[in-house]
Structure formats: C-alpha cells, structure tokens
C-alpha cells in the first residue's frame, strides 16, 4: 500500500501555495542565456509537506508555451538526471523539445528538482576518496573503500542540515502537483528519463486523477531498492559484453580474438592480466575494464572495441609496444568515479534520494557481493556498483517510507526501454510497464539510454510523438530498432 502521510495531496496545502503568481522573465537567474521564447520564474513549496506552515524552499521553473495555441492541450513536465535529478537538464530540458511536434501542443514545463540547480540547494562538504580507483579491488582494500563512504556520508550530514531528510522522490512528486495548480491546470502530462521515469511512476501512484499522458523512458525496476538498482547495472553491462563477445567470436578471421564467445572473453582476460603486469598496471587494467563495459553498449563500436582488444593484446605482450602505447589506446576512457574537486562543497542530492530505501548495515554483505562481481562482472566498473554506499552509514532517518507503486486511476501510458540499456536494466522497464499497465516500446539490439528526443532515434520519436500529440498508443510489444547498428562485417563461413 502507498504510504498515507500528512500533506500527501498538495490540495491539502494552505491556499497561498496554490495561488502563487510567478513573475516570469526572459532570462534564467543563472548566468546562462535564456532560450528564445522560454520564460523563467520561481515558486515556493514547503520544505516538509507534513508541516506546510514551516520552512519553505524555492523551486526554479521554466515554461515554453505551445507554438500552436489553437491546438494546445495542456502542460507537459519533464525530468531527467541521476537520482534526484542531479546532473539533469532541469529548467533547460524544454529546449530539447523546442520545434518538435510536442512543442506545438503543450506548454513545456521544466524545473530544477529540489536540491538542484537554481532551486534551493542541498550540499555536502567535499571529501577526497583515499582508496585507489580499482575495478577489481583486492579484499585488503575493502575496508578502505567502506571508510571512504563513511566519510562521504558524514560530509553529507554536515553539509545537508535540516533539508536533507526532505529531499525525496515523494516530495518531488508533490512539488510537481503544486506546479500544476499554480499554473491553473487540472492535469499534467509527463516525460521522465531514468530517475525521472521513477518520478513519473510515483506521481501516477500519488496523484492518479491529475495525470494525463505519460512517457517513462529508461526505467528503474519498480520494486527494486536503490541498492538492487545498482547491482542490476552490473548484469546489464555484462549482457552487452556477452553479446559483443558472441558477435566478435563469429568473426575470428577479421579480429583474431578466438572463435566463439568463450574464447573472445578469454582474450579479454589475457589483456586484463597483461595490463596489470605493466608499470601503472592497476590503472591501465581498470581503464580497460571500463572500456569493455562501456563501449560494448554501442553496437556501432563493436568492431572498434574488438580491434582495440587486439591492439592492446599485442602492445601488452612481452616484447610489445609497452605501457605508453597501452595508455594511448585507453586514453579516451573516463573513470567511473570523478574526483571531488568542486571547491569546499558539492551537490548532494544523489546521496539523499538513494537513501530513501534501506541499505544493509553489515559490511560483509557488500564485501561478498564485491567478490562475486569481481569474478563474474568486472567490466564497466561492475565491482564498484556492489561496494558499500553511503546508505550503509546513513546518519538520518527518512521522513517517510518510499511510495509503493500501484496501477489504476490514470490513463495508459508508454514505457520506452532499450534491451541493452547499461544503466537501467531492460527487466526494469518490462516490470514497470506490467505493473502500471502501460504499453512497452522496446528498442531492440540497442544500448541506448534516455532515448526519446534526447537520443536522436527517429523511429522512437515518431511512435512517442503520435502518442503524446495525437493520443495514439502503439500496439502491445512494439519494437523499434536502435540508432547505432552493428558493423557490416560478415561472419566467418567455416
């Protein structure tokens, strides 16, 4: 059952919240130049919806009015970005829809979710990790990795203050309903990407009578905790690795990495072992593990990845070109964990939102998963998805449990999910569509993530436009192709 909590329905708020009249301007409050035709404003919402007469926070919002007022059918809100909207486009997301069929009929509404952007910010003190960045850390490094996360949580606690317990998906959904009422609308339509898809599902469960059309793109699993979502990423990455290895193993003549998936993966492991034996080998092997996991999601780069593995095998073999050549071959690969170099504080919404759910306090649970992932799922930094997170050391109690998603009371919507999405496992999208009673649009043989409009997939855009603009849902189990196709290299015939 969904949690019943004071302030669950924004209609219970004091009237002054609903009757706000935003002062729209042509320029955002930041230094960025405003997009032509977009209006920017701020509104106030309760910091704690259980105490609406208490402290308030500010939300920065934007509006790009429907280009064809005669066809206008309401407002459409959109959310993307990591858990909490951290790193998303926020107020500037409507710019991506400008000039599309969507822009013709909707007022496009963007906003910086609470804690992010120009809205009231949630911050943490900056801490610097001390454990070496290693995609296959030895057991001896586990406690240091855990201590880094404990210090990270303490820094979040010191910087977050009284706001931190109120940065949650349920409160973001409530904020959206306040926006709806401030804008004088009986319903809203919604497009959500990744975490934003979860926001849309929570809004549907909390405010079903006020939801019109909705698109959930690249979904998390509706019944997964945030820890389970992290763990499923390891499997999602490895599914892509296995498909790439199978394809490459059918083309031994072209790439020379072996015949069949198993032989290709053996070649990959030989490269990992050879790199680790080089000077600076742990970093080289870590970058290699990352490259295998990330590049295999893009089908169009499969030949490039196979060639890179072959080149690294030659360079790292004794008598080969050596570590400098290996480093050059891996130079474009980014690390998974960026250094905290943002001055004395940083945005800390990711940590707050992922702590909506319970996390194991027993560190051995994490260590056992790390050992398993180190053996089975090392690519794409899989082990680091299993390591302790700040939730193991949580310093605050969430104000309320998370929403238990439920169907009913809202129109049938659309879920868009790539079968090889490395961030949000395909199984999560399938489960979300089944739970909510939405149609599922599968992007086949694709590692795309955040697809509709943002991904440049014309096939997906056409299907989703027809739904959002004309109300025409696709048939059950509709399939579209991805934008990045497998290289046109024939398989071996013998």
N, C-alpha and C positions, 0 to 999 in steps of 0.2 A: 504494500500500500504506500502511496505517496505520503510524505510527512505532512501533518497538519500543523501549522505554525502561525503564530500571530503575524499578520501582515503578508500572508501568502498571496492574497489577491490585492493588487495595487489599488483596487477600488475602495479598500478599507482605509486608505491613507487620508489624512486631512485634505480638504478640498483645495487648499492652496498649492499642493503639488500638481494637481491636475489642471489648474487654471493658469499655470505659468504662461507667460507670453515671451518666448525667446526673442532676443534682439539679434536679428540676422544681419551679418555683414558679408562683404565680398572677399574678405581676407581671413585666413585662419589666424589663431592667436600666436602661432609659432612663426619662425622666420620664413617658412616655405611659402612660395607664391600660390595663391588660390587658383584652382582650376576654373576656367571660364564657365560662368553660369552657376557655379556652386555657391551656396550660402552656408555660413558657419555661425554657430551660436553655442551657448552653454545653458544647461538646466541644472536644477538641484534635486537630489534624491536623498532619502535617509541613509546614513551610514549603516544603521541597523534597522531593518524593517520591523523588528519586534518592538522597537522604541522610536516610532516615527517623529516624536516631538523632540528627540535628542539631536545629536550632532548631524550635520549634513555634509555631503560631499558633492563635488561638481562633475558633471559629465559633459564632455565636448562632443558636439554632434554636427552633422553636415546634411545638406539637402540639395539634390539636383532635381529640379522639377521636371515632370513629364514633358517631353518635347511636343506631344500632340495632346493638348488639354481636352479636346473633344473625345478622345479615347481613354482618358485617364481612368484607372480602375483602383487607385489607392496608393498606399505606400509599400515599399519593399525595403526591409532592413537586411544587411549583410554583415557577416563576421568571418574573419579568418585569423590565422596566427596560432601560435602554440597554446597550450593550456592557459586559459585566462585571456587569450588574445595577445599575449606577449609576442612582439615581433611581427604582428599583423599590420595590415594597411589601415585599419581603424577608420577614421573620418575620410580617408582618401580612397577607400575601396570603391565608392560610387564612380570614380573616374574611370575605372576599368570597364564599367558598363556603359559609359557615355557613347552614344552613337549606335548602340545595338538596338535590336527590337525591344529589349527590356526597357530601355530609356524612353521609348515612345509612349508607354502606357503607365509607367509608375513614377511617382516621386521616389527617387533613390535616396535612402537614408543611411548614412554611415555614422559610426560613433567609436570613440576610444573607450573600450570597456573599463570599468572602474579599476583603478590602479595603474593604468597605462596611458601613454601619450600625454595629451593636454588635459585629460581628466585628472581628478585628484590622484596623486601617485602613491604607489606602495613601493618602498625601497628597503634595501638591505645594505649593511656595511659590506664592503668588498673584502673577500678573503682570497688568498692565493693557494691553490692546491699544492701540496708538498709531495704527493705520491707521483712517481714517474708515469707519464702517459704510455700505457702499455695495453695492447689489445689482447694479450694473453698473460696477465699478471701472475706471477708465482704466488703460492699460498703465503709466502713470507710478506707479501705486500698488502694482503687483505686488511689487516688491522689499520694500516696507514691510510688506505682508501676510506675506511669507515671513519677514522678520526677526521679526515678532511671534510666529510659530510656532516659530522657532528659540529665542527666549527662553522660550516656553512649555515646550518640551522640556527646556531647561536647568533650569527651575524644577521640572519633574517629577523630573529626575535628582537634584537637590539634596534634594528632599523625600522621595523614594521609598526611598532606601537599598537595602539588600540584598534587600528584599521584592519590589521591582518586577519582576524577571525571572520571578518565580513566581506572578504574577497572570495566569492564563491560563484559557482555556476547558477545556483538558485537566485542569488541576488542580481546577477547579470540578467536573468530572465525577467525578474521583477523590474529592473531598470528599463528593459525594453517595453514593458507594458505601461510604465509611466510615460515613456516617449510617445507611445501610441495615443494615449489620452491627451497629452499636451498638444499633439498635432491634430487633435479633433477627429480621430479615425475610430470606427467601430471594430476594424480588423487590420491585421498587418500580414503581408506576405514576407517570405524569408528565404535567403540563400545562405547556407553555412558551410564552411570548409573545415575539414579535420576537427579540431576542437569546436569550431563554430557549428559543425553539424550536431555535435552533442548539445550545444546551447539551444539549437532549434528543437531537438527532441525534448529537452527539459521544458522549454516554453510550451510545446504542444501538450505536455502532461500537466503543467500547472495552469495554463490558460487556454484550454482547448477551444472555448467558444469564441476566442478572439483571433484565431489563426485561420488564414485563408490558404493560399498556395505556399508550398514549401519544398525546397530542394536541399537535400543533405548530401554533400559531396565529400568523399573520402572519410568514412565514418569510423569512429571507435566502436568497439563492441558494446552493446547497450547494457550488458550485465557484468562487464569487466570492471574490476577496480583499476585505478591508475597503475598500480604495480603490474597487474596482469596485462594491461595495455603495453607497458614497456617490454615485458617478456615476450609477448606475441610478435613484437617487431623483429626479434631475433629469428623467429621462424619465417616471417615474411621475407626477410633478406635471403635466408638460405633457400627458400623456394626458387627465387630468381637465380641464385648461384647454381643450383642443380639444373635448371632449365638451360642456362648458358653452357654448363659443362656437357650436358647431353648433346646440344647443338654443335659444340666445338668437337666433341668426340666423333661426330658423324663426318667431320671434315679434317681428318688427320693428314691427308695429302696437302691441304692448304696451310695448316698450322703446326703440325708435327708434335702435338701435345699428347698423343695417345688415341686409342680407339675406344670409344665409349665413355660414359660419364665418370666411372671409377678411375680410369687411367688419367683423365684430364685432372680430376681432383688430386690425384697422387702427384701430378706435375706441379700443381699449385702448392701443395705441401712441401715439395722439394725446394721450390723457390723460397717459401717462408723459412725453412731451415737454413738454407744457404745465406739468406739475407741476415738472419740473426747471428751468423758467424762472422759477419763483416764488422769493421770498426763502426760504431754507432748503430749496431745491428738491430737493437730493440726498436729504435725509432723507425728504421727502414722497414722492418717486418710489420710494425704497426701500421705504417702508411700503406703497405702492400695489402694487408688485411682489409683496410678501409677501402682501397681502390677496387678490390674484387667485389666487395659487398655493394658499393655504390654504383659502379659502372655497369654491373650486370642488370640493373633495373632498366636501363635504357637499351632497348633491343637494337637500336641503330648503332650502338657502340660495341656490339658483341665481337666483331672482327678485330676492332682496335684493342679490346681487352685481351683477346687471345694472342694477338701479336705482341702486346706488352708483356704478357707472361713469358712468351718465348724469348723475348729480348732480355728480360730480367734473368731468366734461367741461364742464358749464355753469359751475361755480364757477371753474375754472381758465382758461377762455377770457377774453381781454382784455375788460374791462367786466363780468366776473362778480363773484361774491361775494368772491373773493380767497383768499389763503393761509390765513387763520384759519378760514374755512369748510372749506377742504380738510383742514386739520389735524383739525377736529372730525369730519369724515366718516371719517377714518382713525384716530380716537383709540383704538379697541379693538384695533388691530393691534399685536401684540407683535413685538419684534425677534427675529431668529433666534439671535443670539449674545448671551447675557446678560452683563452686566458681572460681572467677578470682584470681588465685594465681600463676601467671606466671611471677613474678618479677614486673618490672615497666611498661612493655608493653606487648601486645599480638597481634596476627594476627587479622586483622580487615576486611578481605575480605567479610565475610558473610554480614556484615552491608552494605558495599559499593554496592554489587551486588543486594541485596534485595531492595535497594533504586533506582534501575533502573526505577521502576514503582512509580506512585503517591500513597501516603498514605493519609488518612484523617487527617486533622489538628484539627478537632473538637473532643476533647477527649470524649464527650458524645457518639459518635459513638462506640468507644471501650467499654465504660462502659456498654452500652446497650447490646452489644454482650456478654460481660462477664457475665452479669446477666442471659442471655439466656443460655449460655454454662454451667454456674454453676448449672442451673436447669436441663438441658437436657443431657449434655455431660461432666460430671465431671471426667470421667475415663481417664487414660493415660495423665493426666495434661491438659485436654482439655481447661480449662478456660485460661491457660497461653498462649494458641495459639490465643486467642482472645484479649489479653491485649494489651495496647499500645506498639508499637515497635519504634525503633529509627527513623523510617520514619515519625512519627508524628512530629518530631522536626528537620527535615533534614536541615543541615547547608550548603549544596552545591546544585547547580543545575547540573543535569547530562548533559554531553556534547551533548547528542543526545537522542531522544526517543528510546525505545526498538524496535527490529525488529518485524514486523507483519508477522508471519509465513505464508507461501504460498506454494501451491503444484506446481509441474511441473518443468521440466528441469533436473531432476535427476532420477536414476533408482528406481524402487520399492524396499523398504527396509522392515525391520521387527521390530515390536514393541512387547516387552515381558512384560507382566503385570500380577501380581498375583491379583486375585479377592478380596483378603483380605489384600493387602498391607496397613499397617497402616500409612505409611509416604507419599506415593504418591497414591492418591485415584484411584481406578480402572477406574472410569469415565474419569480421565485424560488420561489414556492410550488409552481407546476406542476413545476418541475425537482426540488424536494425530494421531492414525492410520487412522481415517477417513479423517482428514484434509490433511495429506501428501500423502494419497493414499497407505499407507504401509499395509502389512499383519499384523494381530494381532494374537499373540500366547498367549492364556490365561492359566495361571497356576491356576487350579481350586481348590477350597476349601483350600486356602493357604494364609498365612500371610507373605510370603517371600518378601524380598526386596533386590535389586541388586542380581539377580539370576544367570545369565549366567556365568559359570565357578566359580564365587565368592561364589555361594550358594551351590555348590555340588549337583545340581539337574541333574542327568544323562539324564533324559528324555528331559529336556530343552536343555542341552548341545548338544545332538545328533541332534536335529532339527536345532539349530543355526549353528553348525559346517557344516551341509550339505549345508546350505545357503552360509555362508562365504567362505567355501573352494570350493564347487562344483557349487555354484550358483543356488541351488535347493530350491526355496521358498516353505514353507508349504502351504497347501490349506487354503482358507479363513476360519476363525473361528476355527482354530486348537486349541485343548485343550490338555494340559499335566497335570498330577497330581503333587501335591506338594510332598516334601520330608518328611514332618512331618505329619503322618497320625493320625486321631482321635483314641483315645484309644479304644481297642476292649472290650468294656463293653456293654453288651446287654441292650437295652431299656426295661423299665417295660412293662409287658404284660397286666396289668389291666388298 
